[in-house]
Amino acid sequence: MAIAYVEFGQAASSGISSGLHLGLPTSSEKITISASNAVSTGAVANDAKGAGVVRVTVDVDVWIASGLSPDAGAAPRRVLLAGSSIDLLVPAGHKIAVKALD
């Protein structure tokens, strides 16, 4: 079964040079990847800086999107290849969507 691991946390800074993650994730979940759009149940929490950080790790090639109602089946989206992770700075309330690469 193909899985996306999603970790929601707080951003230490909006600048990469000072480090992105502030401690451990505040929540995490697994999303089953299929040919249909799958959306996280969790979302980025409010942060004093106005942004949170999400790390997404996948074991198959996927489309990925973030937003209040994200759809990884349509643009804007990006590719995330199997065995890789991406860290995204996202506003509070945003979720993550994944869909198998077609």
N, C-alpha and C positions, 0 to 999 in steps of 0.2 A: 504494500500500500504506500503510495507516494504521500509525503507529509511536508508541510511547511511549519516551521517552528517560529513563533512570533513572540518577541519579548518587548514589553512596554516599559519605559523608564523615564527618568528625568534627565534633561540635558544639563551637563555641567557648564556649558557655554555654547553660544552660537558659533564660536570659532573653533576650528579643528585643532589649532596649535595648543590649546590649553586642555585638550582631552574632551571627548564627546559625552561619555557616560558618567553620571553622578551615582556611584555605587551600584548595587545590584538592581535587577529589574523590579518594578513594582508589581507586575503581573506577567504571566506568560500563558501561552496556549498552543495547541497543535491544530492545524487546519488540514483536512484531507484534500489533496489535490486531484482534480478530475478535469474533464473537458468542459465543465460548467464553472461559472464564477462562484467562488466561495469567499465569504467575508468573515473577518474576525468578529467575535462577540465582544471582545475588549476594545478599548479605545485609549488614546493618550489622555492622561489626567492633566488637570490644570497645573501650571507651573508658574512660579513668580516671574520667570523670564518670558513667558508666553509661548514656549515651545517644549515639546517632549521629544524623546528619541525612541525609535522603534528599530529593533534588529530583526531581520527576517533571514532565516536559513532554510535552504531547500535541498531535497535529495533528487529532484528531477528538474529539467528545464521548465520554466514557467514565465508567464506574463504576471506582472505585479503592478498594483495601483494603490494609491492612498487617497482618502477623502472622507467626507461625511457620509457619503453613500457610494463607495468606490466600485468600479466595474472593470475588472482586469480583462474583459473581453473586448474593450473598445478604448481608443485613445482618449486622453493621454495615459500611457502606460509605459513600462520598461521591461526588458528581458532580464531575468536572473537565471544563470546557468546552474545545473546540478552541482552540488557539493560546495556552493558558495553562499556567502552572506552579504547583506547590505545593511548599512545603518542610515536611517532617514530622520532628519529633523522635521517634525510635523506639528501643526497646531493642535491644541486641545480638542478632543472630541473626534479626531480623525481615526479611521479604522484602516485595515489592510485587506486587500482582496488579491486572490491568486487564482490562476487558471492554467491548465497544462498548455504548454507551447504548441501551437498548431502550425 
